[in-house]
Amino acid sequence: MDAQIPKRLKLKSGYEMPVLGLGTWELTGEECVEIVRRAVDAGYEHIDTAEAYGNESEIGGALEGADREKLFITSKVASENLDKAGVLEACKGSLGRLRTDYLDLYLAHWPNDEISLAETVEGMRQLVEEGMVRSVGLSNFDVERIKKVLSIGGVQISNLQIEYHPFTRRTVLPEFCAREGITVTAYSPLARGRVFENATLMGIAEKHDKSAAQVSLRWLVQKGNIVIPKASSEEHLLGNMDIFDWELDEEDMESIDKIESQQRLVDTRYT
């Protein structure tokens, strides 16, 4: 098994996306500003946020003065704004709060079956055409809904973001996305700290002189995924970066795959 995991993945849009990003859900106020600044200073290039997180203004302030071309900023349009006009206005709002002229990746945050997907796709297509967004994708969409989006055409779907950690059984969605050339981003990759309570993960961590968090992140990136762990301190920020120059062996990977405890942390209606 090759220990070298690429630090960036090529998207269908032609752009490259950093494999490691900073998740910012529930980061607000001065804490958000401080963590984002520390992350960029530590070498993070990928910052993930959303219209619904209510922290885009803080992130925009934290990124002021940073080299924009070195950053990869992801945001998401809320489900109530998935009509064409809503997508366009929501994106303009995000751009203003983030103090940037474009987003590297813009995702539909959650499905909304009350709004035509054709409207969503048309809004996304226009954002790409006008240069406000470089790549687009989906979040919390199941296979059937992704197929509907793909059947509409008109825009490249480059990424799917889903809850993914050692306590979620994920085969169908990642395999489908792999066939379609869609990258997968794992949110809540540390299961909100539950990885530190699992004997299998702790044992593998001890074996490699790593933390359970690093083991979980390595397991995910070794499967070809992008990860966006949240961090509350500089120590955690730096620790989450240490996932590229070592590897889990086949026995480790299989042991994590077999973890029985299933703990979905987010709404499971769609994925």
LOKETI-794409 format. One record per residue: residue number from 1; residue in three letters; x, y, z of N, C-alpha, C in turn. Coordinates in Angstrom, 1 decimal. Each point is the difference from the previous one (the first is absolute). Layout:
N
NUM ALA X Y Z X Y Z X Y Z .
...
% end
This chain:
271
1 MET 0.8 -1.2 0.0 -0.8 1.2 0.0 0.9 1.2 0.0 .
2 ASP -0.3 1.0 -0.8 0.8 1.2 -0.2 -0.4 1.0 1.1 .
3 ALA 1.0 0.4 0.8 -0.3 1.0 1.0 -0.3 1.4 -0.5 .
4 GLN 0.5 0.3 -1.2 -0.2 1.3 -0.6 -1.4 0.3 -0.4 .
5 ILE -0.7 0.8 0.7 -1.3 0.4 -0.4 0.1 1.4 -0.6 .
6 PRO -0.6 0.3 -1.2 0.1 1.3 -0.5 -0.7 1.0 0.9 .
7 LYS 0.6 1.2 0.1 -0.6 1.0 0.8 -1.1 0.8 -0.7 .
8 ARG -0.1 -0.2 -1.3 -1.1 0.7 -0.8 -0.6 -1.1 -0.9 .
9 LEU -1.3 0.1 -0.3 -0.6 -0.8 -0.9 -0.6 0.8 -1.2 .
10 LYS 0.1 -0.5 -1.2 -0.5 0.6 -1.2 -1.5 -0.1 0.0 .
11 LEU -0.7 1.1 -0.2 -1.4 -0.1 -0.1 -0.5 0.0 -1.5 .
12 LYS -1.2 -0.5 -0.3 -0.5 0.0 -1.3 0.0 1.3 -0.7 .
13 SER 0.0 1.1 0.8 0.0 1.3 -0.6 1.4 0.4 -0.5 .
14 GLY 1.0 -0.8 0.4 1.3 0.3 -0.4 0.9 0.6 1.1 .
15 TYR -0.7 0.5 1.0 0.7 0.6 1.1 0.5 -1.0 1.0 .
16 GLU 0.9 0.3 0.9 0.5 -0.9 1.0 -0.5 0.4 1.4 .
17 MET -0.4 -1.0 0.8 -0.5 0.2 1.3 0.9 -0.6 1.1 .
18 PRO 0.4 0.8 1.0 0.8 -0.6 1.1 -0.7 -1.1 0.7 .
19 VAL 0.7 -1.1 0.3 -0.6 -1.2 0.7 -0.3 0.4 1.4 .
20 LEU 0.7 0.8 0.6 -0.2 0.4 1.4 -0.6 1.4 0.1 .
21 GLY -1.1 0.2 0.7 -0.6 1.3 0.1 -0.4 0.2 1.5 .
22 LEU -0.3 1.3 0.3 -0.5 0.3 1.3 -1.5 0.1 0.0 .
23 GLY -0.7 -0.8 0.8 -1.5 0.1 0.1 -0.3 1.1 1.0 .
24 THR -1.0 0.8 -0.2 -0.3 1.1 0.9 -1.4 0.0 0.6 .
25 TRP -0.7 -1.1 -0.2 -1.4 -0.1 0.6 0.1 0.3 1.5 .
26 GLU -0.8 0.8 0.5 -0.1 0.4 1.4 1.2 0.9 0.5 .
27 LEU 0.8 0.4 -0.9 1.1 1.0 0.3 -0.6 1.3 -0.3 .
28 THR -0.1 0.9 1.0 -0.5 1.3 -0.2 0.8 1.0 0.8 .
29 GLY -0.3 1.3 -0.3 0.6 1.1 0.8 1.5 0.0 0.0 .
30 GLU 0.6 0.5 1.1 1.5 0.1 0.0 0.7 -1.3 0.0 .
31 GLU -0.7 -1.1 0.5 0.6 -1.3 -0.1 0.2 -0.4 -1.4 .
32 CYS -1.0 0.2 -0.9 0.1 -0.3 -1.4 1.1 0.8 -0.6 .
33 VAL 0.1 1.3 0.2 1.1 0.8 -0.6 1.3 -0.5 0.4 .
34 GLU 0.2 -0.3 1.3 1.3 -0.5 0.5 0.4 -1.3 -0.6 .
35 ILE -0.9 -1.0 0.0 0.3 -1.3 -0.6 0.3 0.1 -1.5 .
36 VAL -0.8 0.7 -0.7 0.3 0.1 -1.5 1.3 0.7 -0.2 .
37 ARG 0.3 1.0 0.7 1.4 0.7 -0.2 1.1 -1.0 0.4 .
38 ARG -0.2 -0.7 1.1 1.1 -1.0 0.3 0.1 -1.1 -1.0 .
39 ALA -1.1 -0.4 -0.5 0.0 -1.1 -1.0 0.8 0.5 -1.3 .
40 VAL -0.3 1.2 -0.5 0.7 0.5 -1.1 1.5 0.2 0.3 .
41 ASP 0.3 0.5 1.1 1.4 0.1 0.4 0.7 -1.3 0.1 .
42 ALA -0.7 -1.1 0.4 0.6 -1.3 0.1 0.2 -0.7 -1.4 .
43 GLY -0.7 0.5 -1.0 0.2 -0.5 -1.3 -1.3 -0.6 -0.6 .
44 TYR -1.2 0.2 0.7 -1.2 -0.5 -0.6 -0.4 0.9 -1.2 .
45 GLU -0.4 -0.6 -1.1 -0.4 0.8 -1.2 -1.5 -0.1 -0.2 .
46 HIS -0.7 -1.0 0.5 -1.4 -0.4 -0.2 -0.8 0.4 1.2 .
47 ILE -1.0 0.9 -0.2 -0.9 0.4 1.1 -1.4 -0.3 -0.4 .
48 ASP -0.8 -0.7 0.8 -1.3 -0.4 -0.3 -1.0 0.7 0.8 .
49 THR -1.0 0.6 -0.6 -1.0 0.7 0.8 -1.4 -0.2 -0.7 .
50 ALA -1.0 0.8 0.4 -1.3 -0.1 -0.6 -0.8 1.2 0.3 .
51 GLU -0.9 0.4 -0.8 -1.0 1.0 0.3 -0.7 -0.2 1.3 .
52 ALA -0.3 -1.2 0.3 -0.8 -0.3 1.2 0.9 0.0 1.3 .
53 TYR 1.3 0.0 -0.2 0.8 0.0 1.2 0.1 1.3 0.7 .
54 GLY -0.3 1.1 -0.7 -0.1 1.3 0.6 1.4 0.5 0.4 .
55 ASN 1.1 -0.5 -0.7 1.3 0.5 0.4 0.8 0.5 -1.2 .
56 GLU -0.6 0.2 -1.1 0.7 0.4 -1.2 0.7 1.3 0.2 .
57 SER -0.6 0.9 0.7 0.6 1.4 0.2 1.2 -0.2 0.9 .
58 GLU 0.0 -0.8 1.0 1.2 -0.2 0.8 1.1 -0.6 -0.8 .
59 ILE -0.3 -1.0 -0.8 1.0 -0.6 -0.9 0.6 1.0 -1.0 .
60 GLY -0.9 0.8 -0.6 0.5 1.0 -0.9 1.0 0.9 0.7 .
61 GLY -0.3 0.4 1.2 0.9 0.9 0.7 1.3 -0.7 0.4 .
62 ALA -0.1 -1.3 0.3 1.2 -0.8 0.4 0.9 -0.2 -1.2 .
63 LEU -0.6 0.0 -1.2 0.8 -0.3 -1.2 0.5 1.3 -0.7 .
64 GLU -0.3 1.1 0.6 0.4 1.3 -0.6 1.5 0.1 0.0 .
65 GLY 0.6 0.3 -1.1 1.5 0.0 -0.1 0.6 -1.2 -0.4 .
66 ALA -0.7 -1.1 0.0 0.6 -1.3 -0.5 0.0 0.0 -1.5 .
67 ASP 0.9 -0.9 -0.6 0.1 -0.1 -1.4 -1.2 -0.8 -0.5 .
68 ARG -0.9 0.7 -0.6 -1.3 -0.7 -0.5 0.3 -1.1 -0.9 .
69 GLU 0.9 0.1 -0.9 0.3 -1.0 -1.0 0.5 -1.3 0.6 .
70 LYS 0.5 0.1 1.3 0.5 -1.2 0.7 -1.1 -0.7 0.8 .
71 LEU -1.2 0.7 0.1 -1.1 -0.5 0.8 -1.0 -0.7 -0.8 .
72 PHE -0.7 -1.0 0.6 -1.1 -0.7 -0.6 -1.2 0.2 1.0 .
73 ILE -0.9 0.8 -0.4 -1.1 0.3 0.9 -1.3 -0.7 -0.6 .
74 THR -0.6 -0.8 0.9 -1.3 -0.7 -0.3 -1.1 0.7 0.8 .
75 SER -1.1 0.2 -0.6 -1.2 0.4 0.8 -1.2 -0.7 -0.6 .
76 LYS -1.2 0.1 0.6 -1.1 -0.8 -0.4 -1.3 0.9 0.1 .
77 VAL -0.9 -0.2 -1.0 -1.2 0.7 0.0 -1.1 -0.8 0.8 .
78 ALA -0.7 0.7 0.8 -1.0 -0.6 0.8 -1.1 -0.6 -0.8 .
79 SER -0.7 -1.1 0.5 -1.0 -0.7 -0.7 -1.2 0.8 -0.4 .
80 GLU -0.3 1.1 0.7 -1.1 0.8 -0.3 0.3 1.0 -1.2 .
81 ASN 1.2 0.0 -0.4 0.4 0.9 -1.0 0.5 -0.7 -1.3 .
82 LEU -0.6 -1.2 -0.3 0.5 -0.8 -1.1 -0.7 0.4 -1.3 .
83 ASP -0.9 0.9 0.0 -0.5 0.5 -1.3 1.0 0.8 -0.7 .
84 LYS -0.1 0.3 -1.3 1.1 0.7 -0.7 0.3 1.3 0.6 .
85 ALA -1.0 0.8 0.2 0.2 1.4 0.6 0.6 -0.1 1.4 .
86 GLY -0.4 -1.0 0.8 0.5 -0.2 1.3 1.4 -0.4 0.0 .
87 VAL 0.4 -0.9 -0.9 1.4 -0.4 -0.1 0.9 1.2 -0.3 .
88 LEU -0.4 0.8 -1.0 0.8 1.2 -0.4 0.1 1.0 1.1 .
89 GLU -1.1 0.3 0.7 0.1 1.0 1.1 0.7 -0.6 1.2 .
90 ALA -0.1 -1.2 0.3 0.7 -0.6 1.2 1.5 0.0 -0.3 .
91 CYS 0.4 -0.3 -1.2 1.4 0.0 -0.3 0.6 1.4 0.1 .
92 LYS -0.7 1.0 -0.5 0.4 1.4 0.0 0.2 0.4 1.5 .
93 GLY -1.0 -0.4 0.8 0.1 0.3 1.5 1.3 -0.7 0.6 .
94 SER 0.2 -1.2 -0.4 1.2 -0.7 0.6 1.3 0.7 -0.5 .
95 LEU 0.0 0.3 -1.2 1.2 0.7 -0.6 0.3 1.3 0.8 .
96 GLY -1.1 0.8 0.3 0.2 1.2 0.7 0.5 -0.2 1.4 .
97 ARG -0.6 -1.0 0.7 0.4 -0.2 1.4 1.4 -0.6 0.0 .
98 LEU 0.4 -0.8 -0.9 1.3 -0.6 0.0 1.1 0.9 -0.7 .
99 ARG -0.5 1.2 -0.5 0.9 1.0 -0.6 0.9 -0.6 -1.1 .
100 THR -0.7 -0.7 -0.9 0.8 -0.6 -1.1 -0.9 0.1 -1.3 .
101 ASP 0.7 0.0 -1.1 -0.7 0.1 -1.3 -0.5 -1.3 -0.5 .
102 TYR 0.4 -1.1 0.5 -0.4 -1.3 -0.4 0.1 -1.1 1.1 .
103 LEU -0.7 -1.0 -0.2 0.1 -1.2 0.9 0.6 -1.1 -0.8 .
104 ASP 0.9 -0.8 0.6 0.6 -1.1 -0.7 -1.0 -1.2 -0.1 .
105 LEU -0.9 -0.1 1.0 -1.0 -1.1 -0.1 -1.2 0.5 0.6 .
106 TYR -1.2 -0.2 -0.6 -1.3 0.4 0.5 -0.9 -1.2 0.0 .
107 LEU -0.6 -0.4 1.1 -0.8 -1.2 0.1 -1.4 0.3 0.4 .
108 ALA -0.9 -0.8 -0.5 -1.4 0.0 0.5 0.0 -0.7 1.3 .
109 HIS -0.3 0.7 1.1 0.3 -0.6 1.3 -0.9 -1.2 0.4 .
110 TRP -1.3 0.1 -0.3 -0.9 -1.1 0.3 -1.0 -0.1 -1.2 .
111 PRO -0.5 -1.2 -0.3 -1.1 0.0 -1.0 -1.2 0.7 0.5 .
112 ASN -0.8 0.5 -1.0 -1.3 0.6 0.3 -0.9 -0.5 -1.2 .
113 ASP -0.8 -1.0 0.3 -0.8 -0.6 -1.1 -1.2 0.9 -0.4 .
114 GLU -0.2 1.1 0.7 -1.0 1.0 -0.4 0.5 0.9 -1.1 .
115 ILE 1.3 0.0 -0.3 0.5 0.9 -1.0 0.7 -0.9 -1.1 .
116 SER -0.3 0.4 -1.2 0.5 -0.8 -1.2 1.5 0.1 0.0 .
117 LEU 0.6 -1.2 -0.2 1.4 -0.1 -0.1 0.6 0.7 -1.2 .
118 ALA -0.9 0.1 -1.1 0.4 0.7 -1.2 0.3 1.5 0.4 .
119 GLU -0.8 0.5 0.9 0.2 1.4 0.4 1.4 0.1 0.7 .
120 THR 0.2 -0.9 0.9 1.3 0.0 0.7 1.2 -0.1 -1.0 .
121 VAL -0.1 -0.9 -0.9 1.1 -0.2 -1.0 0.2 1.2 -0.8 .
122 GLU -1.1 0.7 -0.4 0.1 1.2 -0.9 0.6 1.1 0.8 .
123 GLY -0.3 0.1 1.3 0.7 1.1 0.8 1.5 -0.3 0.1 .
124 MET 0.3 -1.3 0.3 1.4 -0.3 0.1 0.7 0.2 -1.3 .
125 ARG -0.6 -0.4 -1.1 0.6 0.2 -1.3 0.3 1.5 -0.3 .
126 GLN -0.9 0.8 0.4 0.2 1.5 -0.3 1.1 0.5 0.9 .
127 LEU 0.1 -0.5 1.3 1.1 0.4 0.8 1.4 -0.3 -0.5 .
128 VAL 0.1 -1.2 -0.6 1.2 -0.4 -0.6 0.3 0.8 -1.2 .
129 GLU -1.0 0.2 -0.9 0.2 0.7 -1.2 0.4 1.5 0.3 .
130 GLU -0.5 0.6 1.1 0.4 1.4 0.3 1.2 0.1 0.8 .
131 GLY 0.7 -1.2 0.4 1.2 0.1 0.7 -0.1 0.2 1.5 .
132 MET -1.2 -0.1 0.5 -0.2 0.2 1.5 0.4 -1.3 0.7 .
133 VAL -0.1 -1.1 -0.7 0.3 -1.3 0.6 0.8 -0.8 -1.0 .
134 ARG 1.0 -0.7 0.5 0.9 -0.8 -0.9 -0.5 -1.5 -0.2 .
135 SER -0.5 -0.6 1.1 -0.5 -1.3 0.0 -1.2 -0.1 0.9 .
136 VAL -0.9 -1.0 -0.4 -1.3 -0.1 0.7 -0.1 -1.5 0.4 .
137 GLY -0.9 -0.2 1.0 -0.3 -1.3 0.5 -1.2 -0.1 0.9 .
138 LEU -0.1 -1.1 0.7 -1.2 -0.3 0.8 0.5 -0.4 1.4 .
139 SER -1.0 0.1 1.0 0.3 -0.4 1.3 -1.2 -0.7 0.6 .
140 ASN 0.2 -1.2 0.6 -1.1 -0.7 0.6 -1.1 -0.5 -1.1 .
141 PHE 0.5 -0.3 -1.2 -0.9 -0.5 -1.0 0.2 -1.5 -0.1 .
142 ASP -1.0 -0.8 -0.2 0.1 -1.4 -0.3 0.2 -0.3 -1.4 .
143 VAL 0.2 -1.3 -0.4 0.3 -0.4 -1.3 -1.1 0.5 -1.0 .
144 GLU -1.2 -0.3 0.4 -1.1 0.3 -1.0 -0.1 1.5 -0.3 .
145 ARG 0.2 0.8 1.0 0.0 1.5 -0.2 1.2 0.5 -0.8 .
146 ILE 1.1 -0.6 0.2 1.2 0.3 -0.8 -0.2 -0.4 -1.4 .
147 LYS -0.6 -1.1 -0.3 -0.3 -0.5 -1.3 -0.9 1.0 -0.7 .
148 LYS -1.0 0.5 0.7 -0.9 1.0 -0.6 0.7 1.3 -0.4 .
149 VAL 1.0 0.4 0.9 0.8 1.2 -0.4 0.8 -0.2 -1.2 .
150 LEU 0.7 -1.2 0.0 0.8 -0.3 -1.1 -0.8 -0.1 -1.3 .
151 SER -1.2 -0.5 0.0 -0.8 -0.2 -1.2 -0.4 1.4 -0.6 .
152 ILE 0.0 1.0 0.9 -0.4 1.4 -0.5 1.1 0.5 -0.9 .
153 GLY 1.3 -0.2 0.5 1.2 0.5 -0.8 0.1 1.5 0.1 .
154 GLY 1.0 0.5 -0.7 0.2 1.4 -0.1 1.0 0.5 0.9 .
155 VAL 0.4 -0.8 1.0 1.1 0.4 1.0 0.7 -1.2 0.5 .
156 GLN 1.3 0.0 0.2 0.7 -1.1 0.6 -0.2 -0.1 1.5 .
157 ILE -0.4 -1.1 0.5 -0.1 -0.2 1.4 1.3 -0.6 0.5 .
158 SER 0.7 0.8 0.7 1.4 -0.4 0.4 0.2 -0.7 1.3 .
159 ASN -0.9 0.3 1.0 0.2 -0.5 1.3 -1.3 -0.3 0.7 .
160 LEU 0.0 -1.0 0.9 -1.1 -0.3 0.9 0.5 0.0 1.4 .
161 GLN -0.7 0.7 0.9 0.4 0.1 1.4 -1.0 -0.8 0.8 .
162 ILE 0.5 -0.9 0.8 -0.9 -0.8 0.8 0.7 -0.3 1.4 .
163 GLU -0.9 -0.3 1.0 0.6 -0.5 1.3 0.7 -1.3 -0.3 .
164 TYR 1.2 -0.1 0.5 0.8 -1.2 -0.3 1.1 -0.1 1.1 .
165 HIS 0.0 -1.1 0.7 1.0 -0.2 1.0 -0.1 -1.5 0.3 .
166 PRO 0.9 -0.6 0.9 0.0 -1.4 0.2 -1.2 -0.7 0.5 .
167 PHE -1.0 0.9 0.5 -1.2 -0.6 0.5 -1.2 0.1 -1.0 .
168 THR 0.3 0.3 -1.3 -1.0 0.0 -1.0 0.4 -1.0 -1.1 .
169 ARG -0.9 -0.8 -0.4 0.3 -1.0 -1.0 -0.3 0.7 -1.4 .
170 ARG 1.1 0.3 -0.7 -0.1 0.7 -1.3 0.6 -0.8 -1.1 .
171 THR -0.8 -0.6 -0.8 0.5 -0.7 -1.2 -0.7 0.5 -1.2 .
172 VAL -1.4 0.1 0.0 -0.8 0.3 -1.2 0.4 1.4 -0.5 .
173 LEU -0.1 1.0 0.8 0.3 1.4 -0.5 1.4 0.2 -0.5 .
174 PRO 1.0 -0.4 0.8 1.4 0.1 -0.5 0.3 -0.7 -1.3 .
175 GLU -0.6 -1.2 -0.1 0.2 -0.8 -1.2 -0.7 0.6 -1.2 .
176 PHE -1.2 0.5 0.2 -0.7 0.7 -1.1 0.8 1.2 -0.4 .
177 CYS 0.4 0.8 1.0 0.8 1.3 -0.4 1.3 -0.3 -0.7 .
178 ALA 0.7 -1.1 0.4 1.2 -0.4 -0.6 -0.3 -0.3 -1.5 .
179 ARG -1.1 -0.7 -0.3 -0.3 -0.3 -1.4 -0.3 1.2 -0.8 .
180 GLU -0.6 1.0 0.7 -0.4 1.3 -0.7 1.1 1.0 0.0 .
181 GLY 1.2 -0.3 0.6 1.0 1.0 0.1 -0.2 1.2 0.9 .
182 ILE -0.9 -0.3 1.0 -0.3 1.0 1.0 0.8 -0.2 1.3 .
183 THR 0.7 1.0 0.5 0.8 -0.2 1.2 -1.0 0.0 1.2 .
184 VAL 0.4 -0.6 1.1 -0.8 0.0 1.2 0.7 0.7 1.1 .
185 THR -0.7 0.9 0.7 0.5 0.6 1.2 -0.7 -0.5 1.2 .
186 ALA 0.8 -0.4 1.0 -0.5 -0.6 1.2 -0.2 1.1 1.1 .
187 TYR -1.2 0.3 0.4 -0.2 1.0 1.1 -0.2 -0.8 1.3 .
188 SER 0.3 0.6 1.1 0.0 -0.6 1.3 0.9 -1.3 0.0 .
189 PRO 1.2 0.1 -0.6 0.8 -1.2 -0.2 0.5 -0.5 1.3 .
190 LEU -0.1 0.7 1.1 0.4 -0.5 1.3 -1.2 -0.3 0.9 .
191 ALA -1.1 -0.1 -0.6 -1.3 -0.4 0.6 -0.2 0.8 1.3 .
192 ARG 0.4 1.3 -0.1 -0.2 1.0 1.1 0.6 -0.6 1.3 .
193 GLY 1.2 -0.5 -0.1 0.8 -0.5 1.1 -0.2 -1.4 0.4 .
194 ARG -0.9 -0.7 -0.6 -0.3 -1.4 0.4 1.1 -0.9 -0.4 .
195 VAL 0.9 0.4 -0.9 1.1 -0.9 -0.4 0.9 -0.2 1.2 .
196 PHE 0.0 0.9 0.9 0.9 -0.2 1.2 -0.6 -1.0 1.0 .
197 GLU -1.2 -0.4 -0.2 -0.6 -1.0 0.9 -0.1 -1.4 -0.5 .
198 ASN 0.6 -0.2 -1.2 0.0 -1.3 -0.6 1.3 -0.8 0.1 .
199 ALA -0.1 -1.2 0.6 1.2 -0.8 0.3 0.8 -0.4 -1.3 .
200 THR -0.7 -0.3 -1.1 0.7 -0.3 -1.2 0.8 1.1 -0.5 .
201 LEU -0.5 1.2 -0.1 0.7 1.2 -0.4 1.1 0.3 0.9 .
202 MET -0.2 -0.1 1.3 1.0 0.4 1.0 1.2 -1.0 -0.1 .
203 GLY -0.4 -1.3 -0.2 1.1 -1.0 -0.2 0.9 0.2 -1.2 .
204 ILE -0.7 0.3 -1.1 0.8 0.3 -1.2 0.8 1.3 0.1 .
205 ALA -0.5 1.0 0.7 0.7 1.2 0.3 1.3 -0.3 0.8 .
206 GLU -0.2 -0.8 1.0 1.2 -0.3 0.8 1.1 -0.7 -0.8 .
207 LYS -0.5 -0.9 -0.8 0.9 -0.8 -0.9 0.9 0.9 -0.9 .
208 HIS -0.6 1.1 -0.5 0.7 0.9 -0.9 0.5 1.3 0.7 .
209 ASP -0.2 0.0 1.3 0.4 1.2 0.8 -0.6 1.3 -0.6 .
210 LYS -1.3 -0.2 -0.2 -0.9 1.1 -0.5 -1.2 0.2 0.9 .
211 SER -0.8 0.9 -0.3 -1.3 0.2 0.7 -1.1 -0.8 -0.7 .
212 ALA -1.1 -0.2 0.7 -1.2 -0.6 -0.6 -0.5 0.9 -1.1 .
213 ALA 0.1 1.3 0.2 -0.4 1.0 -1.0 0.8 -0.2 -1.3 .
214 GLN 1.3 -0.1 0.1 0.9 -0.2 -1.1 -0.3 -1.3 -0.7 .
215 VAL -0.3 -1.1 0.7 -0.4 -1.3 -0.6 -1.2 0.1 -0.8 .
216 SER -1.1 0.7 0.6 -1.2 0.2 -0.7 0.2 0.7 -1.3 .
217 LEU 0.7 1.1 0.0 0.2 0.9 -1.2 0.9 -0.8 -1.0 .
218 ARG 1.0 -0.7 0.5 0.8 -0.8 -1.0 -0.8 -1.1 -0.7 .
219 TRP -0.9 -0.6 0.8 -0.9 -1.1 -0.6 -0.8 0.6 -1.1 .
220 LEU -0.5 1.2 0.2 -0.9 0.6 -1.0 0.8 0.5 -1.2 .
221 VAL 1.2 0.6 0.2 0.7 0.5 -1.2 0.6 -1.2 -0.7 .
222 GLN 0.3 -1.1 0.7 0.6 -1.1 -0.6 -1.0 -0.7 -0.9 .
223 LYS -1.3 0.2 0.3 -1.1 -0.5 -0.9 -0.3 1.0 -1.1 .
224 GLY 0.8 1.1 -0.1 -0.2 0.9 -1.1 -0.9 1.2 0.2 .
225 ASN -0.3 0.2 1.3 -1.0 1.1 0.4 0.8 1.3 0.4 .
226 ILE -0.8 1.1 -0.1 0.4 1.3 0.6 -0.5 0.1 1.4 .
227 VAL 0.7 0.6 0.9 -0.5 0.1 1.4 0.0 1.5 0.5 .
228 ILE -1.0 0.3 0.8 -0.1 1.4 0.5 -0.2 0.0 1.5 .
229 PRO 0.9 -0.5 0.8 -0.2 0.0 1.4 0.0 1.4 0.6 .
230 LYS -0.8 0.2 1.0 0.0 1.2 0.8 1.2 -0.1 1.0 .
231 ALA 0.5 1.2 0.4 1.0 0.0 1.0 -0.2 1.1 1.0 .
232 SER 0.3 -0.2 1.3 -0.2 1.0 1.0 1.2 0.6 0.5 .
233 SER 1.2 -0.5 -0.4 1.2 0.5 0.5 1.1 -0.1 -1.1 .
234 GLU 1.1 0.7 0.2 1.2 -0.2 -0.9 0.5 -1.4 0.0 .
235 GLU 0.0 -0.6 1.2 0.5 -1.4 0.1 -0.8 -0.9 -0.9 .
236 HIS -1.4 0.1 0.0 -0.9 -0.8 -0.8 0.2 0.3 -1.5 .
237 LEU 0.2 1.3 -0.3 0.2 0.4 -1.4 1.3 -0.7 -0.6 .
238 LEU 1.0 0.1 0.8 1.3 -0.7 -0.5 -0.1 -1.5 0.0 .
239 GLY -0.7 -0.5 1.0 -0.1 -1.5 0.0 -0.8 -0.5 -1.2 .
240 ASN -1.1 0.7 -0.3 -0.8 -0.4 -1.2 0.8 0.1 -1.3 .
241 MET 1.1 0.7 0.0 0.8 0.1 -1.3 0.9 -1.2 -0.1 .
242 ASP 0.3 -0.7 1.1 0.9 -1.1 0.0 -0.6 -1.3 -0.5 .
243 ILE -0.5 0.0 -1.2 -0.6 -1.2 -0.5 0.5 -0.5 -1.4 .
244 PHE 1.1 0.6 -0.4 0.4 -0.2 -1.4 1.3 -0.9 -0.1 .
245 ASP 0.8 0.0 1.0 1.3 -0.7 -0.2 0.2 -1.3 0.7 .
246 TRP -1.2 -0.6 0.3 0.0 -1.4 0.6 -1.2 -0.7 -0.5 .
247 GLU -0.1 -1.2 0.3 -1.2 -0.8 -0.6 -0.5 -1.0 1.0 .
248 LEU -1.3 -0.3 -0.2 -0.6 -1.1 0.7 0.1 -1.3 -0.9 .
249 ASP 0.4 -1.1 0.6 0.1 -1.2 -0.8 -1.3 -0.6 -0.2 .
250 GLU 0.0 -1.1 -0.8 -1.3 -0.6 -0.4 -0.8 -0.5 1.2 .
251 GLU 0.7 -0.5 1.0 -0.7 -0.5 1.2 -0.6 1.1 0.7 .
252 ASP 0.7 1.2 0.1 -0.6 1.1 0.7 -1.3 0.5 -0.8 .
253 MET 0.1 0.1 -1.3 -1.1 0.5 -0.8 -1.2 -1.0 0.2 .
254 GLU 0.2 -1.3 0.0 -1.1 -1.0 0.1 -0.6 0.1 1.4 .
255 SER 0.9 0.2 1.0 -0.5 0.1 1.4 -1.0 1.2 0.2 .
256 ILE 0.4 1.1 -0.6 -0.9 1.2 0.0 -1.2 -0.2 -0.8 .
257 ASP 0.1 -0.7 -1.1 -1.2 -0.3 -0.8 -1.0 -0.8 0.7 .
258 LYS 0.5 -0.8 1.0 -0.9 -1.0 0.7 -0.6 0.6 1.3 .
259 ILE 0.3 1.2 0.3 -0.5 0.6 1.2 -1.5 -0.1 0.0 .
260 GLU -0.6 -0.6 1.0 -1.5 -0.3 -0.1 -0.9 1.2 0.4 .
261 SER 0.5 0.7 1.0 -0.8 1.1 0.5 -0.3 1.0 -1.0 .
262 GLN -1.3 0.2 -0.3 -0.4 1.0 -1.0 -0.6 1.2 0.6 .
263 GLN 0.6 1.1 -0.1 -0.4 1.3 0.6 -0.2 1.1 -1.0 .
264 ARG -1.1 0.0 -0.7 -0.3 1.1 -0.9 -0.3 1.2 0.9 .
265 LEU 0.6 1.1 -0.3 -0.1 1.2 0.8 -0.9 1.1 -0.6 .
266 VAL -0.3 -0.2 -1.2 -0.8 1.1 -0.8 -1.2 -0.7 -0.6 .
267 ASP -1.0 0.8 -0.3 -1.2 -0.4 -0.7 0.3 -1.1 -1.1 .
268 THR -0.7 -1.1 0.1 0.3 -1.1 -0.9 -1.1 -0.2 -1.1 .
269 ARG -0.9 1.0 -0.1 -1.1 -0.2 -1.0 0.5 -0.1 -1.4 .
270 TYR 1.2 0.5 -0.4 0.4 0.1 -1.3 1.2 -0.9 -0.3 .
271 THR 0.9 -0.3 0.9 1.2 -0.8 -0.2 0.2 -1.0 1.1 .
% end
